[in-house]
Structures are given as structure tokens and as C-alpha cells.
């Protein structure tokens, strides 16, 4: 069941923004206007976390928190407080007294909100979403941890380091790395049997057997991971249970090239209805190159036509006008 966040906010626009943010992250979000409604809601259906806008002087909000902490049912319910007031000694005292998980000063970024939720909850389970949406949110939030991808028929483990995938098992097309190498005739059937049996899938076994040089092994591992995730773009939606882990300072494992995965994924699966709907919903917008473009453009190898197209995105024309009906540019 998806993680449920209860938002207590009476401002319609701000509440809608929070709801869109959380639902875009795959969380189930519900909203009430005040603490009276919240207590009724909690008594019938306990959420996983409460997101409360504590407005100065915040008396009703503080009484609400006291009631939650007095009840055995909600004593340990995670609470994140939003406030336009700056933090001070009184806020710190309240945080210590009522075990508030986090304070967010309004305005705050989506990344800060999601980070606070992840810190408050040991695990998060999303609603069912396409693979590319899970990959996107992990990448943009620089997630380090484990995604357990679940469908009725199977379950997969996907590991990230700062938003880049570094491991998947089983794959979307090839069940494991050995079968991928066998499919490409890099190793024989008997070598794959030893690798998966006696070798216990240890990748250095392939070097010890003389199947691959070390540099080749690194390259093939990245190709395997990349190809499996691109294949996943065409798979049915899945739920994800997240588990964070802390990485030691200085650790920088080589992960898959996520911008390239999106680039190839959209090219190979451009005919999927969800991608067509996405393009249709954005085509009327006036499009310009933003900060993230300069962060990630050098991760891609583009054709000359694509480079010319990107120069047209100056904010003075809609995306549809810039595309001018050229289907080969739509994936980009």
C-alpha cells in the first residue's frame, strides 16, 4: 500500500501545489483544511505522516500536536511542520518536546520536502507508476538507496548512488548479467553455469576465468544496466518501496548514464501512448533552455539536426512550432 501523507493546509493554491508535488513523487496525498478535520480523518484512517502548516501564533496547531502525542495510536506518528515564521528557540523547544521530525520554512523546494519525508520514514512505498517516472525522481533528488520494484508477477531490486543506477536484479530483458553475456556470445554456456553456480555471480570470477579483461568487465556491466533500464521504459507500471542508505564520504562508484537512458528510452518507446500524451500536453508551451540543460547536455551524443533544433528553444516559440512536425526530434 502506498505511503499516505495527510496535509493540513487551508490555502487552496498552496495545498494544490503540495498535492501535485507529492503525487508526482508517487506518494498518496490527502488534504484537510484544519486540525479539526485532521483529527476526524486520523481517527478513521491513520496516515503515515502529517504535514502541518503551523501559522503564527499556531495555538490550534500546537494543541493538535499535543493531542497526537498523548494518544497511543498517534504517539509516534511522524510530523513535519511548515511555517513562514523563522525558526527560533521556541521552535526548537517545541521540536524537542513533541518530537517533530522536521521544520520547513516557507518557501521551500520540492527536494527539501521529499528529503524531510524520507528522513522521517524508514521506508516509502509509492503508487504504481511507469519506470521512467521512478527513474526521474531518483535522479533529480540524487537518491542513494534501494528501490524494490513490485508487480503482481515479479519483483526487482534497483540500487542507486546519488541518483545514478549502479545495480539491477533481475533485469527487464535478461534475468542476470551472465545471461546477457551469454546472449552476446561473450561467454559460453559452461562458463555462465560456473559463473552463476560456483562463482555465485561474483563479477571478478569472469576475469579469473579469462572471459573478460577488467576494463571490458566495467564496460559490459554499464551496458547491461543501461540496456535493461531502457527496456524497462516499455514495461507496465510498478510500485516502489524505497530504503535509504548512507554512503561514506568520497565514495563515487560509476553509475549508468541517466540522461542517455532517457534519451534512448524515449527513442525506442516513442510510440507508447503515455509519451505521446506527455508531448501533447507540453507542445503549446513556450520553451527555453533552463539550468538543468547545461548540467546534462554533455552526457548526450546528438545529431546535427538535434543540435540545430536546440538552438531554436529560445522562449519565443512554442515547442510544437520548434518541432515543426519532425517526428525524429520528438524524443529529444
N, C-alpha and C positions, 0 to 999 in steps of 0.2 A: 504494500500500500504506500502511495506517495506521501512524502513528508508534508504535513499541513501547517501553514503559518496563519495565525489569526492577527489581522491588522486592526488596530483601534485608532481610527482617524476620521474626523468629521469634515475635513476639507475634501470636496469631491475630486478636484483635479489632482491633488497630491496623492489621494488614495488610489485613483486610477493609474497614476504613474507607478506607484509601488506594486499594484496588482500586475501590471504589464511586465515590470521588471522581474518579479518572482516567477510568473508563469513562463516568461521567456527562458528562465533558468531551469524550468522543468518542475518547479515546486507548486503544490496545490495551495493557492492563496484564497482566504476568505476575509471579508471586511465587515466590521461593525462600526457604528458612529460614536459610541461612547462606552464607558466602563459598565454601565447597567446592562446594555445589550451584550457586552462581552461575558459577564458573569452568567447570563442565561445560556449563552452559546456554549460556554465551557462546561456547564452543568449537564448538558445533554451530549456533548461531543468534545472530548479533550483534544486540543491541538498539540502539536509537537513543540511549538514555540509561539510566544506572544511578542508582537512588535507594537509598542505603545508610544504614541506621541504625547509626551508629558509637557503640557503647556503651562507656563508660569501663571499663577503660583503653583498649579499642579496638585491641589489638595485632593480632588477626586481621584486622580491617578495614583497618588501615594496611598490613599485608603484602599484602592483596588489592589495594589501590590501587597499591602498588609493582609488583606483577606486571602489572597492566593497563598501567601507564606504560612498562614495559620491552618490551612486545610491540609490534611494528609494526602489528599488526592492531587493537589497542585503545589505542594511544598517545594518540589524540585523542578517545577516547570520552568524551562529557560525563558528569560525575559530580556529583550533588547529595548532600550529606551531611545527614542528620537526626541530631540529638543532643539529649538532655535536659540535657547539661552546657553551662554558659555559655561563650561564646566567650572566648578569651584569646590571649595571644601565641603559645602552642603551636599553636592552631588556625590562626592567621594564617600562621605559618611553614609548616605543612603545606599550606595552601591555595596558597601561593606555590610551594612545592617540587613539588607534584603537580598543579598547575593544576586545582584543584577549582573547579567553576563556581559553586557556591552552598552556604552553610550555612543550615539551617533549624533554629531552636531549637524543640524540642517543649515545649508545643503550638504549632501554627501554623495559620493559616487556610487554607482552600481557595484563596483568592485569592493568598496568598503562594506557595503551592506552584505554582500554574499560572503565576504571574508568573516564578518561578525557571526553570521548564521552558521558557517562551517565550524568556527571556533566553539560555538555554543552547543552544537550537536555532534556527537561522536560519529554518527553516520547520517547520510542524507539519501533518501530514495526519491527519484524523480517520477513524473508521469511518463507514459510511453511516448517517445519521440524518435524521429529518424536519426541515424548515426551521425550525420553531418552536423546536426544541431548540438549533440553531446560533444562532439569533437571541437566545435567552435567555442562553446562556453568554457571548456577546459583550457583551450589555447589562450583565449583572451583574459582569463583570470589567472593564468600561469599556475594552474593546478598541479600539485605534486601529490600523488597518491594512487589509489587503485579504484578503477571503475569495474564493478561486477555487472555485466550486461546480461539481462534476462529476458527470454521469451518463453512461451509455454514449452517449446520443444528443445531448447538448449540454453546454455549459459557460457559466457566467455569472460575472461579476465583481461583487462587492458590497463597497463601501468603507464603513468605519466611522470615526467620530471619537468617542472616549471612549464607546463602546458604542452610539452612535446612527447608524443608516444614513444616508449622505449621497449615495450614488450606486449605481445598478444598471445593468448592461448584459450581455446583453439582458434584458428583463423576462420575467415569467412568463406574461403575457397579451398585452400589446402589446410588440412587439420593441424599440421605442425610443420616446423622448419624442415625436418627430414623429408617429408613427402613433397614439399616444394622443391628441394634439391634433387630428389629422385625424378620428379616431373620434368625438370630441366636437364636431366641426364648428367648432372654434376657428380652424383654418387650412384652406386649400383644398388640393386635390391638387397644384396647381402650386407653391404656397408650401412644401408639405412636400418636394417634389422639389428646390427650391432650397436649403431648409434642410439636407437630407441630402446634397446634392451640392456645389454651390459654397460653401454655408455651413459644410460639414464638421461639422455637428451642434453648432456653437457657438451656445449659447442666446441670446447677445446679438444674433445675426442676426435672431431673431424680433422683437426690439424695433426694430432698424433697418428692418425691412420694415413696421413698424406693425401687426403682428399682435397684439401684447400690450403693455400697459404694464408697467413694471418690477415694480411690486407684484403684478400679475397673474401675471407670469412666476414669481416666487418662490412664490406660492401654488400654481400649477399643478404646479411641479416637486415640491413636497412631496406634493400629492395623488397625482401619478403614482407616486412612490416608495412611498407608503403603500399604494395600491391594489395595486401589483404584489406587495408583500410579503404582504399579506392573501391574495391569490390563491395565493401560494406555500404557504400553510398546507395546501392541499389537494393539493399536488404529492407525487410519490414521494420517498423519502429520497435524499439526496445525500451524497457525501464532500466535505470541505472541506480545501483547502490554505491555511494561514494565512501571511501575511507581515506582520510588524510594520513600522510606520514611526514615526519620531519627529516630533512636532508642535512648532512653535515656541511659546514661551510667549505666552500671551494670545490665541492663535487660538481662536475659538469659532464655527465655522460652524453654521448652523441645520440640524439633522438631523430625521429623521422622529420622530414621537411614538410611541416603542416601546410604552408601556403601552396606548395606543389601538390599536396594531396587534394586540396580543394580545387585547384586548377584542373588537375587530371580527372578528379571525381565529377566535376560539372561537365567536362567534355565527354566523358564516357557515358554519363547518365543524363544527358541534356534533354532527352525525350520524356523523362519522368514528369508526371503532372504537377508534383509539388514544386519542381524547379521552374516550370512554365508559369505557375501561379505567382511564384516569388518575383519573376521578371516582370510579369504583367502589373503587379502591384507597385513596382518601383519605376516603371518606364516613363511615367508622367512627371517624375521629379527632375528638377534642375540639378545636375550632378557636377561635382568638382572634386579634385584630389585633396584628401584630408591627410592628417598626420600619419595615420596607420599605413597609408600608401607608401610613404617614404621609408617606413620601418621594414616593409615586407616585399617591396617590388624586386629587390635584388635577389630574392630567393627563387625567382621565376626566370625561365628562358622563353622569351616572347618572340613571335614572328614580327616581321616588319609591319604588316597590316595592323597588328595589335598595338605596336608602339605608336603608329600614326593615330589610331583610334584614341589612345590615352591622352594625346595632346589636345584632343577636342573637348575633353572634360574640364571646361574652364568655368562652369557655373552659369553660362549664358544660354545653354540649350538643354532641352530635356534629354534623358537617356535614350529615348526612342529616336529622337532626331539625330543623335550622335551615331546610333547603331545603323540608321538608315536602311533597315531591312536586311542587313548582313547577318545571317544566322550563325556563321562561323565565329562571330565576335561575341555572341550572347553568353557563352560560358564564362568568358573573362569578366 
